[in-house]
Amino acid sequence: MTTIYSYPGSNIWPHVNIGDLGNLYGLVYSRAQKGDIGHGTAGYYLGLAGEYTHLSAANTIGTALANNKFAESGQSTSFTPEEIQKYYSGSTFQGSNARGVADRSKSIGWRPKRDINDFYSHLKAEVVRIEKRFGRKWEGGNQSAAWQK
C-alpha cells in the first residue's frame, strides 16, 4: 500500500476544525442578531485556520500507515496520468489550489484554536480508524463509506 497524491503535490488547500468552524457560525449568528456585522457581499465569513499541501498530507498518512504496520513503507507517490483518467475522468481539480483568508472572520473576534499540528494528528488518527473499521476492504471496496462512519 502506498499513499497517492495528485501532480507534484505542491497544491495548497485550507484546513479548519469543525469545532472552530462551529464557533465562527455561533459568533456570526450572535453578531447578526445584534445587527453589528455586514450582510450581503459584506457578510461572507471564511473559516480557515491554515493551509496544507497535498504532498504533506499524503506523507503524513503514509508515515501513519507505516508506523502502525498497515504498510511496509510510508512512501508517497503521485498519480500517473492513467490513474488520473481512471479515477477522476482526467479532471485536474485535485491538483488545483483552494486558498482564502479569514480576515473578515478574525475582524469580528473569531480565533481558531486548532492549528496545522491538530490537522496532521487528525489524519494520523483517521488512518488507524479506517484501517480498524475496513481493513483491506478499503483497497477495493467503497472508499466513500469509510468517511461516513
Kinemage of the C-alpha trace (Angstrom):
@kinemage 1
@onewidth
@group {chain A} dominant
@subgroup {mainchain}
@vectorlist {calphas} color= white
{ca met a 1} P 0.000 0.000 0.000
{ca thr a 2} L 1.211 3.478 -0.793
{ca thr a 3} L -0.226 6.942 -0.312
{ca ile a 4} L -1.045 8.695 -3.566
{ca tyr a 5} L -1.315 12.407 -4.284
{ca ser a 6} L -2.073 14.389 -7.434
{ca tyr a 7} L 0.513 16.016 -9.632
{ca pro a 8} L 3.557 17.352 -7.807
{ca gly a 9} L 1.609 17.622 -4.551
{ca ser a 10} L 2.543 21.262 -4.058
{ca asn a 11} L -1.045 22.412 -4.374
{ca ile a 12} L -2.355 24.220 -1.314
{ca trp a 13} L -5.701 23.705 0.422
{ca pro a 14} L -7.173 25.167 3.625
{ca his a 15} L -7.971 23.329 6.835
{ca val a 16} L -10.267 24.137 9.740
{ca asn a 17} L -11.541 22.062 12.638
{ca ile a 18} L -15.313 21.604 12.768
{ca gly a 19} L -15.360 22.885 16.359
{ca asp a 20} L -13.599 26.077 15.332
{ca leu a 21} L -15.994 26.452 12.415
{ca gly a 22} L -18.952 25.977 14.759
{ca asn a 23} L -17.554 28.752 16.949
{ca leu a 24} L -17.412 31.014 13.897
{ca tyr a 25} L -21.036 30.219 12.984
{ca gly a 26} L -22.123 30.989 16.547
{ca leu a 27} L -20.224 34.269 16.541
{ca val a 28} L -21.661 35.328 13.171
{ca tyr a 29} L -25.174 34.405 14.340
{ca ser a 30} L -24.914 36.336 17.593
{ca arg a 31} L -23.369 39.376 15.909
{ca ala a 32} L -26.010 39.274 13.151
{ca gln a 33} L -28.745 39.248 15.815
{ca lys a 34} L -27.236 42.448 17.221
{ca gly a 35} L -27.048 43.920 13.716
{ca asp a 36} L -23.432 44.985 14.099
{ca ile a 37} L -21.844 42.965 11.262
{ca gly a 38} L -22.107 43.100 7.497
{ca his a 39} L -24.532 41.198 5.320
{ca gly a 40} L -24.889 40.614 1.596
{ca thr a 41} L -21.493 40.791 -0.083
{ca ala a 42} L -20.056 42.162 3.178
{ca gly a 43} L -21.395 39.116 5.018
{ca tyr a 44} L -19.013 36.408 3.840
{ca tyr a 45} L -17.005 34.978 6.714
{ca leu a 46} L -14.495 32.293 5.793
{ca gly a 47} L -13.461 29.719 8.360
{ca leu a 48} L -9.856 28.942 7.525
{ca ala a 49} L -7.343 28.075 10.226
{ca gly a 50} L -4.375 27.458 7.943
{ca glu a 51} L -3.143 25.667 4.849
{ca tyr a 52} L -1.514 22.369 3.901
{ca thr a 53} L -0.153 20.808 0.735
{ca his a 54} L -1.456 17.540 -0.631
{ca leu a 55} L 2.078 16.166 -0.510
{ca ser a 56} L 2.410 16.949 3.206
{ca ala a 57} L -0.961 15.277 3.875
{ca ala a 58} L -0.004 12.216 1.790
{ca asn a 59} L 3.328 11.955 3.615
{ca thr a 60} L 1.581 12.207 7.000
{ca ile a 61} L -0.848 9.450 6.020
{ca gly a 62} L 1.970 7.304 4.625
{ca thr a 63} L 4.027 7.673 7.780
{ca ala a 64} L 0.985 6.738 9.900
{ca leu a 65} L 0.394 3.653 7.735
{ca ala a 66} L 3.997 2.539 8.190
{ca asn a 67} L 4.209 3.426 11.892
{ca asn a 68} L 1.072 1.385 12.601
{ca lys a 69} L 2.343 -1.542 10.499
{ca phe a 70} L -0.504 -1.169 7.985
{ca ala a 71} L 2.080 -0.755 5.204
{ca glu a 72} L 5.706 -1.703 4.738
{ca ser a 73} L 6.657 1.760 3.612
{ca gly a 74} L 5.306 5.242 4.177
{ca gln a 75} L 6.398 6.239 0.677
{ca ser a 76} L 4.055 8.582 -1.195
{ca thr a 77} L 3.762 8.591 -4.981
{ca ser a 78} L 1.934 10.735 -7.485
{ca phe a 79} L -0.998 9.524 -9.555
{ca thr a 80} L 0.009 8.579 -13.087
{ca pro a 81} L -1.837 10.248 -15.969
{ca glu a 82} L -3.660 6.936 -16.490
{ca glu a 83} L -4.811 6.861 -12.846
{ca ile a 84} L -5.988 10.460 -13.073
{ca gln a 85} L -8.028 9.470 -16.105
{ca lys a 86} L -9.373 6.337 -14.388
{ca tyr a 87} L -10.278 7.833 -11.004
{ca tyr a 88} L -11.015 11.457 -11.904
{ca ser a 89} L -12.060 11.209 -15.568
{ca gly a 90} L -8.998 13.295 -16.415
{ca ser a 91} L -10.013 16.167 -14.136
{ca thr a 92} L -7.149 18.298 -12.851
{ca phe a 93} L -9.222 19.589 -9.912
{ca gln a 94} L -7.246 17.529 -7.362
{ca gly a 95} L -4.089 19.291 -8.499
{ca ser a 96} L -5.529 22.777 -8.023
{ca asn a 97} L -5.171 25.264 -5.206
{ca ala a 98} L -8.032 26.360 -2.944
{ca arg a 99} L -6.930 29.365 -0.955
{ca gly a 100} L -8.535 32.120 1.053
{ca val a 101} L -8.057 34.302 4.086
{ca ala a 102} L -10.227 34.603 7.190
{ca asp a 103} L -9.545 38.306 7.745
{ca arg a 104} L -13.225 39.266 7.991
{ca ser a 105} L -13.909 36.401 10.421
{ca lys a 106} L -10.962 37.412 12.566
{ca ser a 107} L -12.062 41.066 12.451
{ca ile a 108} L -15.216 40.129 14.393
{ca gly a 109} L -13.246 38.236 17.022
{ca trp a 110} L -13.007 34.658 15.664
{ca arg a 111} L -9.792 32.860 16.549
{ca pro a 112} L -9.390 29.212 15.536
{ca lys a 113} L -7.855 27.161 18.334
{ca arg a 114} L -6.744 24.143 16.295
{ca asp a 115} L -3.671 24.521 14.088
{ca ile a 116} L -1.846 22.527 11.431
{ca asn a 117} L -0.477 20.120 14.051
{ca asp a 118} L -4.037 19.252 15.076
{ca phe a 119} L -4.859 18.679 11.394
{ca tyr a 120} L -1.967 16.237 10.960
{ca ser a 121} L -2.820 14.489 14.248
{ca his a 122} L -6.350 14.001 12.989
{ca leu a 123} L -5.062 12.500 9.720
{ca lys a 124} L -2.971 10.009 11.686
{ca ala a 125} L -5.939 9.038 13.855
{ca glu a 126} L -8.142 8.605 10.772
{ca val a 127} L -5.616 6.164 9.279
{ca val a 128} L -5.983 3.958 12.348
{ca arg a 129} L -9.775 4.322 12.488
{ca ile a 130} L -10.274 3.482 8.816
{ca glu a 131} L -7.858 0.539 8.910
{ca lys a 132} L -9.533 -0.908 12.005
{ca arg a 133} L -13.013 -0.426 10.573
{ca phe a 134} L -12.399 -1.534 6.984
{ca gly a 135} L -9.019 -3.289 6.854
{ca arg a 136} L -8.095 -4.499 3.384
{ca lys a 137} L -11.673 -3.947 2.188
{ca trp a 138} L -10.589 -0.326 1.891
{ca glu a 139} L -8.347 -1.024 -1.112
{ca gly a 140} L -11.030 -2.362 -3.420
{ca gly a 141} L -14.292 -1.503 -1.762
{ca asn a 142} L -16.433 1.519 -1.247
{ca gln a 143} L -13.943 4.111 -0.007
{ca ser a 144} L -16.581 6.802 0.399
{ca ala a 145} L -18.319 4.670 3.018
{ca ala a 146} L -15.232 4.944 5.257
{ca trp a 147} L -15.673 8.674 5.645
{ca gln a 148} L -19.340 8.344 6.549
{ca lys a 149} L -18.797 6.233 9.692
